[in-house]
């Protein structure tokens, strides 16, 4: 199976749900979307330092194949 390049992006998602432009980007080379997601989840980031609260992964065709908001994984305050 050929490997593909996915674009891993870190962004700020506004209260209205709109994502701003990427504040940080990395290329993840993976076998498929599932492999790319696993690799993305292993990346350590300073989300507060980046002033970001959302992650997303874009496939080689430009489609978002995974996204995650910080609020989706944060525990109760």
Helices and strands as residue ranges (DSSP letters): E 4-11, E 24-30, H 33-41, H 47-50, E 54-58, E 64-69, H 70-73
